[in-house]
Amino acid sequence: MFAGLRDLRRRVRDTTGLFAELHRQGGAMADYRILAKRFNVVFDPEIMEEALLRKHACLGKGKQQQRTLDNLCIVTADGDDHKWRRKLLQPSFTPNALRGYAVAMVEEAVRQRDSVRDGQELDIDHLSHELSLSITARTFFGDDLHVEPAIMKEALAGYRWRAVLGLLPLGRVVKALPLPRTIASERAIKRLDDRVYEAIRKARASAQERTDLIAHLVAAWDEGHPAGTFPESALKDEAFAILVAAHENTAVTLTWCFYHLSRNPGARERLEAELEEVLGHRLPDFDDVERLVYTKAVMDETMRLTPTATYLGRTALEDIELGGRQIPRHSVTQFSIRTPMRDAKYFPQPERFRPERWLSSSADLPRLAYAPFGAGNRFCSGFRFATIQMVLALAIIARRWRFELVSKEDPAVVDFIIYKCKDGLPVVARERTGKAEIPVGGPRAKLQTRGQKGGRVTDIPPVFVFSTGRCGSTMVSEMLNQHPGVLSMSEFFAQLGVAAFTRKKISGDEMWRMYSEHTPRMRIVTYEGLTEVLYPFTDPVARFNAENLPPILAVTLPHLTDKYEELFDELGPAVRAMSDATPADHIRALCQWLCQRRGSRVWVERHGGSLILASRLLRYFPEARIVHMYRDGRETALSMAKHPPFKLALARARRARRIGLDAYRLLERFERRDRLTQAIQKAQWRMTDLDAFMAEEATLPEAAELWSKMIETGHRVFGHFPPDRLLNLRFEDMQQNPAEEARRLIRFISPELDDDAWVAEVAKIPRQTESKFAQLDSAQQAAITAACRPGLERLGYSS
């Protein structure tokens, strides 16, 4: 009993201290009690991954969390209800929506920046909260509904008081008592509730499209809920939950950021140097967020050292096992995400503020070693909103002001719900420069062709991964995508098509049409069952669908970043601004620009079935080097026969054969660019009955023959290349010796990119697979082997 009361006192006053002690005593997992309630605490990121990623369906928020907030919203909902609420938020955080919010973020940051005076002593925590509140007020409610930050501040304090009462024994009874603080809290919450209701009514009554977050939320809510099926209070609760998360965490992180910069002048100087280089004397805008690499690293390191949320809480919805321990139903598990972020095993010199650690690959980290925005199905929906706000605010304020801590002592903290300064953070402001005079929306970087001033970004020639398809080349793309020095352009040429290849110069507008305009051949790309498409075109809230999906968004951009629509929007004006050039030079410029933006040294293109295009690609990119990825043709043919694009190719070849045409020569005509061939191809894509083609079962010998002829094509085109231009990579070797083969691959691309950490991480990707060929009867095996034999002998497989 007394131990439970002691732990309750420590839990309220010093959560991080309690967890640190439990970690020292218990290792990966520990437990403690508050009165009769048992709590499990997880400190190991591998166990966190097991729970939050693989067994998340067995864990929920539980009744305690719902009692704490007193309403059902995205923070407290579980299961399908939570999944629907996450989808509800997606329209509020699209690239276009975020771009609109960024304007208000910049203007409010400038206003706060200009309120400071040289030599002034101020509370930087107060300034950060005022800035976050003003940004939240404008982005949530719009410019025509003025909401005083003071109203929001009082309401947030009221909700914090509700949360404290909700955690107490008999919390519901205590909440019902007419305590003066409870009465004041409820009044403050009602004042903000009234503003939210007013914003909802304005959104529904407005004849014009509104850009505030509540308007986006209302539109999505009304689309999913016909009038009268849900009370308006439910929509209000959802809006308030987002508001709380958007304000407090970003404000506290910004405070800690200025604290760390004041304690680490070297990092502050490097930050200032980047701001000078990237921005000069103009203000940042939405497009600068990705360019301010070190500024973002400062934020990442701040969230590592001083995360606002020190743990994540879940309730077991059923009996489960975690880390070898039995967790009974209804028990509470707390995941101490702060612990691995301060562990030397994952972050060398963990107590030091070193933003540069985020400028290199973090691929060797367990997935939950760094999780300031949560994890799994509860990863923060608004993390881009928060990131943009913090980066822009830091860039604007740090460009003009340095803040010196008044006290040399570490600030007192409170960490019951959010890890923050208990009594604010007093600083003295020192002015660096005058005001930025150039308005928001400065000049954007433009792509450069090979002949333009600036030349190549990298001196490492591009690499093409050629393959028959269905042989592990996608796996190679995934491995290379984890290397920070490599730009992995997956399925780029496949989606672009043969129209890109000509020696004729075209404009940037024409090239952008090739990247962005939906073509008849995209029908097969979006055909049901084609799993390689990464863009979520079947999602009702997706910006594009099967009828208008741009080629470059099908796989290539989503493979590079989860901000693919933002990157698509950024690419448009950059590509269109290019001077006339050949498509090959346009492509070089695009890939070099992406390398520069990502900080990569070399670009690597890979797409399935690329051997058919080998001679044309090398004609226009003679400097390219080749990785030939291949697999035993008998296993490959089995996969081809069931894969939609190959089923279509085989069906078309089969029908061509019926009228006396050479099936494989017909496929090779994809290399030709004469107008008649292209006109015929476009007509075929429009008129092809895909369902009828896919209903035809491809014979395994047909698929095996196609594989063999593609292998022969590759040997004819690049089989004579010297070892410094050609790397042969066998799928079976990747399975047996993944680390050795991964090192061969990266050293071939460039010895400068050899990286032990990357090799160790990607060696986990290849998996042993069961032979499907071995499961066939002897007659089938003999027929497939006979059809594959020329290719098998060419590659050295036993037939």
Buried (B, 14 or more C-beta within 10 A) or exposed (E): EEEBEBBBEBBBEBBBEBBBBBBEEBEBBBBBBBEEBBBBBBBBBBBBBBBBBEBBEBBBBBEBBBBBBBBBBBBBBBEEEBEEBBBBBBBBBBBEBBBBBBBBBBBBBBEBBEEBEEEEEBBBBBBBBBBBBBBBBBBBBBEEBEBBBEBBBBBBBBBBBBBBBBBEEEBEEBBEEEEEEBEBBBEBBEBBBEBBBBBBEBBEEEEEEBBBBBBBBBBBBBEBBEEEEBEBEBBBBBBBBBBBBBBBBBBBBBBBBBBBBBEBEEBBEBBBEBBEEBBEEBBBBBBBBBBBBBBBBBBBBBBBBBBBBBBBBBBBBEEBEBBEBEBEEBBBBBBBBBBBBBBEEBBEEBEEBBBEBBBEBBBBBBBBBBBBBBBBBBEBBBBBBBBBBBBBBBBBBBBBBBBEBEEEEEBEBBBBBBBBBEEBBBBBBEEEEEEBEEEBBBEEBBBBBBEBEEEEBBEBBBBBBBBBBBBBBBBBBBBBBBBBBBBBBBBBBBBBBBBBBEEEBBBBEBBBBBBBEBBBBBBBBBBEEEEBBBBBBEEEBBBBBBEEBBBBBBBBBBBBBEBBBBBBBBBBBBBBBBBBBBBBBBBBBBBBBBBBBBEBBBBBBBBBBBBBBBBBBBEBBEEBBBBBBBBBBBBBBBBBBEBBBBBBBBBBBBBBBEEEEEBBEBBBBBBEBEEEBBEEBBEEBEEBEBEEBBEEEBBBBBBBBBBBBBBBBBBEBBBEBEEEBBBBBBBBBBBEBBBEBBBBBBBBBBEEBEBEBBBEBBBEBBEEEEEEBEEBEEEBBEBBBEBBBBBBEBBEBEE
